[in-house]
């Protein structure tokens, strides 16, 4: 998989609903449905199985127990800008799991680094022992 590969999400797999936004905005926010609710079913999507699995394993509050991603966009005044922002956030979420995680290989410290660490511990111990009371 190339580094710049991003999975393409077909439009028919995304469900967009216009709703009224919350918060301040006066008459406009009370009359016009400018906010967008985006729903994306992970199980029914055309994404690869490994991407689906990594998405479902994410500990993200936007992913429901049923395996749906729910994104609410309401920061802009226009419906179109909120729709674009919601789709962009979905693409960013999918892109974040599109690359498989690196496999961690256990390594050991070198003999010289172990020796340096122990010498430094002894040096610190000597410094601290010199702080005590003087004995006759």
OpenMM code with the backbone's topology and positions (N, CA, C; nanometers):
from openmm import Vec3, app, unit

residues = "UNK UNK UNK UNK UNK UNK UNK UNK UNK UNK UNK UNK UNK UNK UNK UNK UNK UNK UNK UNK UNK UNK UNK UNK UNK UNK UNK UNK UNK UNK UNK UNK UNK UNK UNK UNK UNK UNK UNK UNK UNK UNK UNK UNK UNK UNK UNK UNK UNK UNK UNK UNK UNK UNK UNK UNK UNK UNK UNK UNK UNK UNK UNK UNK UNK UNK UNK UNK UNK UNK UNK UNK UNK UNK UNK UNK UNK UNK UNK UNK UNK UNK UNK UNK UNK UNK UNK UNK UNK UNK UNK UNK UNK UNK UNK UNK UNK UNK UNK UNK UNK UNK UNK UNK UNK UNK UNK UNK UNK UNK UNK UNK UNK UNK UNK UNK UNK UNK UNK UNK UNK UNK UNK UNK UNK UNK UNK UNK UNK UNK UNK UNK UNK UNK UNK UNK".split()
positions = [
    Vec3(0.0840, -0.1183, 0.0000),
    Vec3(0.0000, 0.0000, 0.0000),
    Vec3(0.0884, 0.1245, 0.0000),
    Vec3(0.0744, 0.2148, -0.0974),
    Vec3(0.1558, 0.3365, -0.0995),
    Vec3(0.1247, 0.4267, 0.0184),
    Vec3(0.2224, 0.5104, 0.0532),
    Vec3(0.2085, 0.5979, 0.1702),
    Vec3(0.0972, 0.7006, 0.1522),
    Vec3(0.0726, 0.7456, 0.0281),
    Vec3(-0.0289, 0.8488, 0.0074),
    Vec3(-0.1642, 0.7891, -0.0315),
    Vec3(-0.1812, 0.6576, -0.0175),
    Vec3(-0.3056, 0.5915, -0.0504),
    Vec3(-0.4124, 0.6243, 0.0530),
    Vec3(-0.5257, 0.6726, 0.0060),
    Vec3(-0.6390, 0.6990, 0.0948),
    Vec3(-0.7594, 0.6239, 0.0404),
    Vec3(-0.8279, 0.5473, 0.1239),
    Vec3(-0.9456, 0.4758, 0.0764),
    Vec3(-1.0547, 0.5730, 0.0327),
    Vec3(-1.1189, 0.5411, -0.0772),
    Vec3(-1.2266, 0.6254, -0.1301),
    Vec3(-1.3585, 0.5747, -0.0738),
    Vec3(-1.4365, 0.6662, -0.0189),
    Vec3(-1.5661, 0.6317, 0.0392),
    Vec3(-1.6740, 0.6773, -0.0586),
    Vec3(-1.7498, 0.5836, -0.1176),
    Vec3(-1.8561, 0.6229, -0.2107),
    Vec3(-1.9646, 0.7042, -0.1409),
    Vec3(-2.0240, 0.7978, -0.2156),
    Vec3(-2.1268, 0.8855, -0.1590),
    Vec3(-2.2510, 0.8096, -0.1138),
    Vec3(-2.2823, 0.6957, -0.1797),
    Vec3(-2.4046, 0.6233, -0.1439),
    Vec3(-2.3905, 0.5482, -0.0109),
    Vec3(-2.2698, 0.5407, 0.0451),
    Vec3(-2.2500, 0.4770, 0.1751),
    Vec3(-2.2590, 0.5772, 0.2900),
    Vec3(-2.2649, 0.7062, 0.2559),
    Vec3(-2.2718, 0.8122, 0.3561),
    Vec3(-2.4148, 0.8650, 0.3609),
    Vec3(-2.4708, 0.8726, 0.4819),
    Vec3(-2.6049, 0.9267, 0.5001),
    Vec3(-2.5930, 1.0635, 0.5665),
    Vec3(-2.6369, 1.1676, 0.4960),
    Vec3(-2.6299, 1.3043, 0.5474),
    Vec3(-2.7706, 1.3548, 0.5773),
    Vec3(-2.7876, 1.4149, 0.6945),
    Vec3(-2.9164, 1.4693, 0.7361),
    Vec3(-2.8961, 1.6123, 0.7827),
    Vec3(-2.9793, 1.7029, 0.7319),
    Vec3(-2.9735, 1.8421, 0.7763),
    Vec3(-3.0578, 1.8572, 0.9020),
    Vec3(-2.9972, 1.9176, 1.0053),
    Vec3(-3.0666, 1.9399, 1.1321),
    Vec3(-3.0431, 2.0841, 1.1757),
    Vec3(-3.1158, 2.1267, 1.2760),
    Vec3(-3.0948, 2.2613, 1.3299),
    Vec3(-2.9752, 2.2591, 1.4227),
    Vec3(-2.8928, 2.3605, 1.4096),
    Vec3(-2.7727, 2.3703, 1.4921),
    Vec3(-2.8084, 2.4145, 1.6334),
    Vec3(-2.7173, 2.3869, 1.7268),
    Vec3(-2.7367, 2.4278, 1.8650),
    Vec3(-2.6623, 2.5569, 1.8905),
    Vec3(-2.6884, 2.6177, 2.0039),
    Vec3(-2.6112, 2.7324, 2.0488),
    Vec3(-2.6608, 2.8649, 1.9956),
    Vec3(-2.5735, 2.9648, 2.0083),
    Vec3(-2.6085, 3.1016, 1.9719),
    Vec3(-2.6224, 3.1154, 1.8213),
    Vec3(-2.6984, 3.2133, 1.7802),
    Vec3(-2.7172, 3.2392, 1.6383),
    Vec3(-2.8468, 3.3120, 1.6124),
    Vec3(-2.9270, 3.3262, 1.7140),
    Vec3(-3.0490, 3.4049, 1.7033),
    Vec3(-3.1524, 3.3429, 1.6113),
    Vec3(-3.2191, 3.4282, 1.5345),
    Vec3(-3.3289, 3.3845, 1.4494),
    Vec3(-3.2819, 3.2844, 1.3441),
    Vec3(-3.1611, 3.3025, 1.2907),
    Vec3(-3.1111, 3.2145, 1.1852),
    Vec3(-3.1007, 3.0702, 1.2350),
    Vec3(-3.0457, 3.0524, 1.3535),
    Vec3(-3.0246, 2.9181, 1.4059),
    Vec3(-3.1576, 2.8518, 1.4430),
    Vec3(-3.2585, 2.9331, 1.4733),
    Vec3(-3.3890, 2.8778, 1.5098),
    Vec3(-3.4730, 2.8397, 1.3880),
    Vec3(-3.4474, 2.9004, 1.2734),
    Vec3(-3.5312, 2.8790, 1.1549),
    Vec3(-3.4697, 2.7836, 1.0539),
    Vec3(-3.3373, 2.7864, 1.0390),
    Vec3(-3.2734, 2.7191, 0.9262),
    Vec3(-3.1990, 2.5949, 0.9746),
    Vec3(-3.2119, 2.4855, 0.9007),
    Vec3(-3.1407, 2.3615, 0.9322),
    Vec3(-3.0057, 2.3628, 0.8614),
    Vec3(-2.9050, 2.4162, 0.9295),
    Vec3(-2.7726, 2.4294, 0.8695),
    Vec3(-2.6729, 2.3253, 0.9183),
    Vec3(-2.6989, 2.2624, 1.0303),
    Vec3(-2.6063, 2.1618, 1.0810),
    Vec3(-2.6258, 2.0313, 1.0041),
    Vec3(-2.5227, 1.9470, 1.0070),
    Vec3(-2.5270, 1.8211, 0.9326),
    Vec3(-2.4943, 1.7060, 1.0262),
    Vec3(-2.5767, 1.6018, 1.0184),
    Vec3(-2.5503, 1.4745, 1.0862),
    Vec3(-2.5036, 1.3767, 0.9791),
    Vec3(-2.3830, 1.3265, 0.9924),
    Vec3(-2.3302, 1.2288, 0.8971),
    Vec3(-2.3308, 1.0925, 0.9647),
    Vec3(-2.3846, 0.9927, 0.8965),
    Vec3(-2.3829, 0.8546, 0.9465),
    Vec3(-2.3153, 0.7662, 0.8437),
    Vec3(-2.2248, 0.6799, 0.8925),
    Vec3(-2.1502, 0.5892, 0.8050),
    Vec3(-2.1439, 0.4536, 0.8730),
    Vec3(-2.2052, 0.3523, 0.8092),
    Vec3(-2.2073, 0.2171, 0.8645),
    Vec3(-2.0787, 0.1457, 0.8238),
    Vec3(-1.9965, 0.1135, 0.9234),
    Vec3(-1.8665, 0.0506, 0.8961),
    Vec3(-1.8862, -0.0894, 0.8392),
    Vec3(-1.9793, -0.1663, 0.8974),
    Vec3(-1.9988, -0.3055, 0.8543),
    Vec3(-2.0466, -0.3138, 0.7098),
    Vec3(-2.1335, -0.2220, 0.6669),
    Vec3(-2.1916, -0.2274, 0.5325),
    Vec3(-2.1074, -0.1534, 0.4289),
    Vec3(-1.9925, -0.1012, 0.4684),
    Vec3(-1.9127, -0.0205, 0.3768),
    Vec3(-1.8272, -0.1081, 0.2859),
    Vec3(-1.7700, -0.0443, 0.1841),
    Vec3(-1.6842, -0.1152, 0.0886),
    Vec3(-1.5368, -0.1060, 0.1271),
    Vec3(-1.5078, -0.0607, 0.2490),
    Vec3(-1.3702, -0.0535, 0.2954),
    Vec3(-1.3145, -0.1945, 0.3125),
    Vec3(-1.1819, -0.2061, 0.3095),
    Vec3(-1.1209, -0.3374, 0.3277),
    Vec3(-1.1430, -0.3866, 0.4709),
    Vec3(-1.1355, -0.5175, 0.4887),
    Vec3(-1.1652, -0.5776, 0.6191),
    Vec3(-1.0694, -0.5305, 0.7279),
    Vec3(-0.9409, -0.5130, 0.6937),
    Vec3(-0.8468, -0.4694, 0.7971),
    Vec3(-0.8732, -0.3255, 0.8407),
    Vec3(-0.9153, -0.2389, 0.7492),
    Vec3(-0.9499, -0.1002, 0.7869),
    Vec3(-1.0762, -0.1001, 0.8727),
    Vec3(-1.1747, -0.1820, 0.8359),
    Vec3(-1.2964, -0.1924, 0.9176),
    Vec3(-1.2622, -0.2370, 1.0590),
    Vec3(-1.1759, -0.3379, 1.0688),
    Vec3(-1.1385, -0.3906, 1.2002),
    Vec3(-1.0692, -0.2844, 1.2854),
    Vec3(-0.9757, -0.2087, 1.2225),
    Vec3(-0.9040, -0.1048, 1.2982),
    Vec3(-0.9989, 0.0083, 1.3384),
    Vec3(-1.0967, 0.0415, 1.2521),
    Vec3(-1.1951, 0.1441, 1.2874),
    Vec3(-1.2793, 0.0998, 1.4066),
    Vec3(-1.3235, -0.0258, 1.4048),
    Vec3(-1.4080, -0.0756, 1.5133),
    Vec3(-1.3308, -0.0884, 1.6443),
    Vec3(-1.1984, -0.1072, 1.6360),
    Vec3(-1.1174, -0.1177, 1.7563),
    Vec3(-1.0847, 0.0180, 1.8167),
    Vec3(-1.1059, 0.1264, 1.7407),
    Vec3(-1.0776, 0.2607, 1.7925),
    Vec3(-1.1649, 0.2909, 1.9128),
    Vec3(-1.1069, 0.3587, 2.0100),
    Vec3(-1.1833, 0.4026, 2.1263),
    Vec3(-1.2264, 0.5469, 2.1003),
    Vec3(-1.3227, 0.5631, 2.0105),
    Vec3(-1.3667, 0.6953, 1.9670),
    Vec3(-1.5152, 0.7088, 1.9976),
    Vec3(-1.5534, 0.8195, 2.0609),
    Vec3(-1.6930, 0.8392, 2.0995),
    Vec3(-1.7851, 0.8562, 1.9793),
    Vec3(-1.7306, 0.8835, 1.8616),
    Vec3(-1.8137, 0.8995, 1.7419),
    Vec3(-1.8573, 0.7665, 1.6824),
    Vec3(-1.7991, 0.6558, 1.7282),
    Vec3(-1.8337, 0.5236, 1.6768),
    Vec3(-1.9282, 0.4566, 1.7763),
    Vec3(-2.0481, 0.4192, 1.7278),
    Vec3(-2.1478, 0.3572, 1.8151),
    Vec3(-2.1173, 0.2094, 1.8349),
    Vec3(-2.1885, 0.1465, 1.9284),
    Vec3(-2.1720, 0.0028, 1.9538),
    Vec3(-2.2120, -0.0806, 1.8333),
    Vec3(-2.3038, -0.0278, 1.7531),
    Vec3(-2.3515, -0.1002, 1.6350),
    Vec3(-2.2543, -0.0887, 1.5185),
    Vec3(-2.1485, -0.0093, 1.5337),
    Vec3(-2.0493, 0.0048, 1.4279),
    Vec3(-2.0806, 0.1149, 1.3289),
    Vec3(-2.1472, 0.2188, 1.3737),
    Vec3(-2.1761, 0.3352, 1.2889),
    Vec3(-2.0953, 0.4534, 1.3357),
    Vec3(-2.0418, 0.5273, 1.2406),
    Vec3(-1.9730, 0.6525, 1.2717),
    Vec3(-2.0755, 0.7642, 1.2601),
    Vec3(-2.0887, 0.8455, 1.3650),
    Vec3(-2.1822, 0.9579, 1.3651),
    Vec3(-2.1011, 1.0848, 1.3875),
    Vec3(-2.1072, 1.1747, 1.2892),
    Vec3(-2.0338, 1.3012, 1.2968),
    Vec3(-2.1334, 1.4149, 1.2818),
    Vec3(-2.1230, 1.5125, 1.3721),
    Vec3(-2.2104, 1.6302, 1.3659),
    Vec3(-2.1252, 1.7525, 1.3365),
    Vec3(-2.1585, 1.8234, 1.2289),
    Vec3(-2.0860, 1.9442, 1.1911),
    Vec3(-2.1828, 2.0615, 1.1958),
    Vec3(-2.1463, 2.1643, 1.2750),
    Vec3(-2.2361, 2.2794, 1.2885),
    Vec3(-2.1603, 2.4100, 1.3069),
    Vec3(-2.0311, 2.4105, 1.2749),
    Vec3(-1.9519, 2.5303, 1.3037),
    Vec3(-1.9683, 2.6406, 1.1990),
    Vec3(-2.0177, 2.6068, 1.0804),
    Vec3(-2.0337, 2.7079, 0.9746),
    Vec3(-2.1800, 2.7485, 0.9614),
    Vec3(-2.2008, 2.8635, 0.8965),
    Vec3(-2.3369, 2.9137, 0.8802),
    Vec3(-2.4088, 2.8478, 0.7633),
    Vec3(-2.3341, 2.7939, 0.6669),
    Vec3(-2.4002, 2.7353, 0.5503),
    Vec3(-2.4032, 2.5835, 0.5601),
    Vec3(-2.5075, 2.5255, 0.5063),
    Vec3(-2.5255, 2.3809, 0.5067),
    Vec3(-2.4150, 2.3130, 0.4258),
    Vec3(-2.3792, 2.3722, 0.3135),
    Vec3(-2.2781, 2.3124, 0.2249),
    Vec3(-2.1415, 2.3036, 0.2941),
    Vec3(-2.1015, 2.4098, 0.3634),
    Vec3(-1.9716, 2.4074, 0.4333),
    Vec3(-1.9720, 2.3048, 0.5460),
    Vec3(-2.0843, 2.2926, 0.6167),
    Vec3(-2.0939, 2.1922, 0.7220),
    Vec3(-2.0900, 2.0515, 0.6635),
    Vec3(-2.1525, 2.0326, 0.5475),
    Vec3(-2.1504, 1.9021, 0.4812),
    Vec3(-2.0069, 1.8665, 0.4418),
    Vec3(-1.9348, 1.9627, 0.3838),
    Vec3(-1.7950, 1.9393, 0.3450),
    Vec3(-1.7087, 1.9059, 0.4666),
    Vec3(-1.7308, 1.9783, 0.5768),
    Vec3(-1.6524, 1.9545, 0.6977),
    Vec3(-1.6790, 1.8155, 0.7547),
    Vec3(-1.8049, 1.7716, 0.7547),
    Vec3(-1.8393, 1.6395, 0.8067),
    Vec3(-1.7735, 1.5297, 0.7227),
    Vec3(-1.7776, 1.5438, 0.5911),
    Vec3(-1.7158, 1.4442, 0.5030),
    Vec3(-1.5647, 1.4447, 0.5210),
    Vec3(-1.5059, 1.5633, 0.5366),
    Vec3(-1.3619, 1.5730, 0.5581),
    Vec3(-1.3209, 1.5046, 0.6888),
    Vec3(-1.4007, 1.5240, 0.7938),
    Vec3(-1.3702, 1.4591, 0.9226),
    Vec3(-1.3799, 1.3075, 0.9122),
    Vec3(-1.4781, 1.2587, 0.8346),
    Vec3(-1.4898, 1.1139, 0.8131),
    Vec3(-1.3679, 1.0615, 0.7391),
    Vec3(-1.3250, 1.1328, 0.6337),
    Vec3(-1.2079, 1.0913, 0.5571),
    Vec3(-1.0822, 1.0913, 0.6436),
    Vec3(-1.0684, 1.1904, 0.7310),
    Vec3(-0.9518, 1.1954, 0.8206),
    Vec3(-0.9517, 1.0782, 0.9178),
    Vec3(-1.0706, 1.0419, 0.9673),
    Vec3(-1.0807, 0.9290, 1.0599),
    Vec3(-1.0417, 0.7988, 0.9909),
    Vec3(-1.0905, 0.7801, 0.8695),
    Vec3(-1.0583, 0.6574, 0.7947),
    Vec3(-0.9104, 0.6578, 0.7562),
    Vec3(-0.8569, 0.7732, 0.7184),
    Vec3(-0.7154, 0.7819, 0.6810),
    Vec3(-0.6242, 0.7530, 0.7990),
    Vec3(-0.6700, 0.7874, 0.9198),
    Vec3(-0.5856, 0.7656, 1.0376),
    Vec3(-0.5636, 0.6177, 1.0667),
    Vec3(-0.6544, 0.5324, 1.0208),
    Vec3(-0.6379, 0.3883, 1.0437),
    Vec3(-0.6022, 0.3123, 0.9159),
    Vec3(-0.5841, 0.3834, 0.8054),
    Vec3(-0.5592, 0.3143, 0.6788),
    Vec3(-0.4203, 0.2508, 0.6727),
    Vec3(-0.3238, 0.3082, 0.7417),
    Vec3(-0.1900, 0.2482, 0.7461),
    Vec3(-0.1833, 0.1511, 0.8630),
    Vec3(-0.1370, 0.0271, 0.8393),
    Vec3(-0.1278, -0.0676, 0.9511),
    Vec3(-0.0232, -0.0222, 1.0521),
    Vec3(-0.0455, -0.0482, 1.1800),
    Vec3(0.0521, -0.0064, 1.2806),
    Vec3(0.1820, -0.0846, 1.2661),
    Vec3(0.2919, -0.0222, 1.3010),
    Vec3(0.4213, -0.0883, 1.2939),
    Vec3(0.4302, -0.1978, 1.3989),
    Vec3(0.4959, -0.3051, 1.3627),
    Vec3(0.5163, -0.4146, 1.4564),
    Vec3(0.6362, -0.3810, 1.5441),
    Vec3(0.6166, -0.3900, 1.6748),
    Vec3(0.7234, -0.3567, 1.7680),
    Vec3(0.8144, -0.4766, 1.7844),
    Vec3(0.9419, -0.4529, 1.7687),
    Vec3(1.0404, -0.5575, 1.7892),
    Vec3(1.1148, -0.5283, 1.9184),
    Vec3(1.1172, -0.6256, 2.0069),
    Vec3(1.1828, -0.6071, 2.1361),
    Vec3(1.3335, -0.5973, 2.1154),
    Vec3(1.3957, -0.5022, 2.1833),
    Vec3(1.5406, -0.4851, 2.1762),
    Vec3(1.5969, -0.4860, 2.3174),
    Vec3(1.7266, -0.5101, 2.3259),
    Vec3(1.7927, -0.5105, 2.4565),
    Vec3(1.8947, -0.3994, 2.4607),
    Vec3(1.9188, -0.3443, 2.5794),
    Vec3(2.0230, -0.2415, 2.5903),
    Vec3(2.1609, -0.3045, 2.5696),
    Vec3(2.2519, -0.2267, 2.5123),
    Vec3(2.3871, -0.2782, 2.4879),
    Vec3(2.4612, -0.2934, 2.6204),
    Vec3(2.5670, -0.3736, 2.6180),
    Vec3(2.6445, -0.3975, 2.7400),
    Vec3(2.7067, -0.2676, 2.7908),
    Vec3(2.7558, -0.1833, 2.6976),
    Vec3(2.8180, -0.0573, 2.7410),
    Vec3(2.7153, 0.0370, 2.8036),
    Vec3(2.5911, 0.0390, 2.7499),
    Vec3(2.4892, 0.1275, 2.8085),
    Vec3(2.4492, 0.0777, 2.9473),
    Vec3(2.4454, -0.0544, 2.9665),
    Vec3(2.4170, -0.1086, 3.0997),
    Vec3(2.5277, -0.0692, 3.1974),
    Vec3(2.6518, -0.0794, 3.1515),
    Vec3(2.7669, -0.0457, 3.2363),
    Vec3(2.7638, 0.1026, 3.2744),
    Vec3(2.7356, 0.1898, 3.1768),
    Vec3(2.7274, 0.3341, 3.2028),
    Vec3(2.6185, 0.3652, 3.3049),
    Vec3(2.5027, 0.2983, 3.2901),
    Vec3(2.3910, 0.3225, 3.3810),
    Vec3(2.4288, 0.2853, 3.5244),
    Vec3(2.4921, 0.1701, 3.5410),
    Vec3(2.5307, 0.1264, 3.6754),
    Vec3(2.6382, 0.2170, 3.7358),
    Vec3(2.7344, 0.2619, 3.6526),
    Vec3(2.8378, 0.3530, 3.7031),
    Vec3(2.7768, 0.4845, 3.7486),
    Vec3(2.6802, 0.5344, 3.6711),
    Vec3(2.6136, 0.6608, 3.7077),
    Vec3(2.5337, 0.6436, 3.8372),
    Vec3(2.4701, 0.5266, 3.8542),
    Vec3(2.3968, 0.5010, 3.9793),
    Vec3(2.4924, 0.5020, 4.0983),
    Vec3(2.6101, 0.4397, 4.0825),
    Vec3(2.7084, 0.4378, 4.1914),
    Vec3(2.7578, 0.5781, 4.2231),
    Vec3(2.7835, 0.6573, 4.1175),
    Vec3(2.8301, 0.7945, 4.1355),
    Vec3(2.7264, 0.8773, 4.2111),
    Vec3(2.5977, 0.8632, 4.1726),
    Vec3(2.4906, 0.9370, 4.2412),
    Vec3(2.4808, 0.8933, 4.3874),
    Vec3(2.4960, 0.7627, 4.4115),
    Vec3(2.4907, 0.7111, 4.5481),
    Vec3(2.6022, 0.7680, 4.6342),
    Vec3(2.7208, 0.7798, 4.5756),
    Vec3(2.8340, 0.8374, 4.6491),
    Vec3(2.8084, 0.9835, 4.6817),
    Vec3(2.7551, 1.0574, 4.5862),
    Vec3(2.7252, 1.1993, 4.6083),
    Vec3(2.6241, 1.2134, 4.7216),
    Vec3(2.5218, 1.1291, 4.7190),
    Vec3(2.4186, 1.1384, 4.8224),
    Vec3(2.4723, 1.0965, 4.9591),
    Vec3(2.5611, 0.9967, 4.9609),
    Vec3(2.6171, 0.9533, 5.0906),
    Vec3(2.7050, 1.0620, 5.1522),
    Vec3(2.7620, 1.1499, 5.0708),
    Vec3(2.8443, 1.2593, 5.1215),
    Vec3(2.7601, 1.3684, 5.1875),
    Vec3(2.6293, 1.3670, 5.1642),
    Vec3(2.5417, 1.4697, 5.2216),
    Vec3(2.5095, 1.4409, 5.3677),
    Vec3(2.5378, 1.3228, 5.4137),
    Vec3(2.5003, 1.2844, 5.5502),
    Vec3(2.5864, 1.3550, 5.6542),
    Vec3(2.5619, 1.3220, 5.7830),
    Vec3(2.6390, 1.3829, 5.8916),
    Vec3(2.7809, 1.3279, 5.8935),
    Vec3(2.8707, 1.4108, 5.9385),
    Vec3(3.0102, 1.3681, 5.9481),
    Vec3(3.0280, 1.2791, 6.0703),
    Vec3(3.1067, 1.1732, 6.0545),
    Vec3(3.1317, 1.0812, 6.1660),
    Vec3(3.2759, 1.0946, 6.2108),
    Vec3(3.3010, 1.0740, 6.3400),
    Vec3(3.4381, 1.0822, 6.3943),
    Vec3(3.5194, 0.9596, 6.3603),
] * unit.nanometer
topology = app.Topology()
chain = topology.addChain("A")
for resn in residues:
    res = topology.addResidue(resn, chain)
    for name in ("N", "CA", "C"):
        topology.addAtom(name, app.Element.getBySymbol(name[0]), res)
